[in-house]
Amino acid sequence: MGLLIKLLILPFRRPVLAIVIGLVILGGVFAYDWDGAPTCGGATMEQGDVCRKVGDSTGSSDRTFDQAKSNQAAAPYIWGTLGGALVVLGGVSWPIRRRREAARQAAAAPVPAAS
């Protein structure tokens, strides 16, 4: 949860970093083979397989091949949206941040005395 909050605040604190991370995520979305067979624990699943994941707090959860394939089909849209949002928010907040920084520096500069 902390990582999600940091990613949401990132474009406003470090816009260039947000743009770079967003572009890396978008590159990964286009480079990854999303049409391949889903995996379970590093092993490729086949039709009829059931993936059982055991967690510390939630117990266990079972996913069929079709459910895992459905989750995998939605993943590029989710990651693409996150990457695109980081690029857009970073791009929008960058000039705003530069203007604010210039105003702070102008306010902090000593005023020359009139003679």
C-alpha positions in Angstrom: 0.0 0.0 0.0 2.9 2.3 0.8 4.3 1.8 -2.7 1.0 2.8 -4.3 0.9 6.0 -2.3 4.5 6.8 -3.2 3.6 6.3 -6.9 0.6 8.6 -6.6 2.7 11.4 -5.0 5.7 10.8 -7.3 4.6 13.0 -10.3 4.2 16.0 -8.1 7.4 15.7 -6.2 9.8 14.4 -8.9 8.1 14.9 -12.3 11.1 13.7 -14.4 11.4 10.5 -12.4 7.7 9.9 -12.8 8.0 10.3 -16.6 10.9 7.9 -16.8 9.2 5.3 -14.6 6.0 5.7 -16.6 7.9 5.2 -19.9 9.7 2.1 -18.5 6.3 0.6 -17.5 4.9 1.4 -20.9 7.9 -0.2 -22.6 7.5 -3.3 -20.4 3.8 -3.5 -21.4 4.7 -3.5 -25.1 7.7 -5.8 -24.7 6.1 -8.6 -22.6 4.3 -11.5 -24.2 0.8 -11.2 -22.8 -0.6 -13.9 -25.1 1.4 -16.7 -23.6 0.1 -19.4 -21.2 -0.4 -18.2 -17.6 2.0 -19.4 -15.0 1.6 -20.7 -11.5 4.6 -20.5 -9.2 6.9 -20.3 -12.2 5.4 -23.3 -14.0 3.4 -22.9 -17.2 -0.2 -23.8 -16.7 -2.2 -26.0 -19.2 -5.9 -26.3 -19.8 -7.5 -28.0 -16.8 -4.8 -27.0 -14.3 -5.7 -25.4 -11.0 -3.2 -23.0 -9.3 -3.3 -23.1 -5.5 -1.7 -20.2 -3.8 -1.3 -20.3 0.0 -1.1 -17.0 1.8 -0.2 -16.1 5.4 -3.4 -14.2 6.2 -6.0 -15.2 3.6 -5.5 -18.9 3.6 -5.4 -20.5 0.2 -7.0 -19.5 -3.1 -7.5 -21.6 -6.2 -7.5 -20.3 -9.8 -8.3 -22.3 -12.8 -6.5 -22.0 -16.1 -9.4 -19.8 -17.5 -9.4 -17.5 -14.5 -5.6 -17.1 -14.7 -5.8 -16.4 -18.4 -8.5 -13.8 -17.8 -6.4 -12.0 -15.2 -3.5 -12.0 -17.6 -5.6 -10.5 -20.3 -6.5 -7.5 -18.1 -3.0 -6.9 -16.9 -1.6 -4.9 -19.9 -4.5 -2.5 -19.6 -3.9 -2.0 -15.9 -0.1 -1.5 -16.2 -0.6 0.6 -19.3 -2.9 2.9 -17.5 -0.5 3.2 -14.6 2.4 4.0 -16.9 0.4 6.4 -19.0 -0.9 8.2 -15.9 2.6 8.6 -14.5 3.8 10.1 -17.8 0.9 12.5 -18.1 0.9 13.6 -14.5 4.7 14.1 -14.6 4.4 16.0 -17.8 1.7 18.3 -16.4 3.3 18.9 -13.1 6.8 19.6 -14.5 6.2 23.1 -15.8 4.1 23.9 -12.7 6.9 22.8 -10.4 9.5 24.8 -12.5 7.4 28.0 -12.2 7.0 27.6 -8.5 10.7 27.0 -8.0 11.5 30.1 -10.1 9.1 32.2 -8.0 10.7 30.9 -4.8 14.1 31.8 -6.0 13.0 35.3 -7.1 11.4 35.9 -3.7 14.6 34.7 -1.9 16.9 36.9 -4.0 18.1 40.1 -2.3 16.5 43.3 -3.5 19.1 45.8 -4.8 19.1 49.1 -2.8 18.0 52.2 -4.7 20.5 55.0 -4.6 
